[in-house]
């Protein structure tokens, strides 16, 4: 993107993805990764954290799931030895309850990010924050406040969310992308992940719907999930 001000990028470390967006996410931005079950959202987030650790950028993974065991198993399946980095104080995995109050979430995030010099934050899934909230305006306010806090703390953020509607194949056909139609408007970047569930080379795709201050490829691009994580396969690669 032509500009008099250089834009610092945060390379993902995901093969093929950074070619789609001028070298990676905009540094210190908030980005949403949206897709249906099994589309690869959590793998993409973990891949991003792992890529950061290889570049000496400390990472934080926040989950609202009852147990982080499945996350650990996924990491080992891809050869990502996060415990080694946890022991070195370079990586943290935090489990929060959806019932945790907004102020307490913000307090815990600030403490961990400051203590461990975190540069990359992944929250999976962000929609869990809204499980016990009825008013959409309140949901929007909570997510807005969280995104604003993380930006002030100078970290690059990925938020995962479930696709709105019945099928990830239909993503983009309606007004909403995410479950509550909030994160797509509050985020600097919006990534959608698609899985048709049929297997083969055409089964999975990834699309950059928007990314501020970036000239990016706009159409869906084939991708696959390998033993080493996500691999994006643009036609020109």
Secondary structure, 3 states (H helix, E strand, C coil): CCCCCCCCEECCCCCCCHHHCCCCEECCCEEEEEECCCCCHHHHHHHHHHHHHCCCCEEEEEECCCCCHHHHHHHHHCCCCHHHHHHCCCEEEEECCCCCCHHHHHHHHHHHHHHCCEEEEEEECHHHHHCCCCCHHHHHHHHHHHHHHHHHCCCEEEEEEEECCCCHHHCCCCCCCECCCCHHHHCCEEEEEEECCCCCCCCEEEEEEEECCCCCCCCCEEEEEECCEEEECCCCC
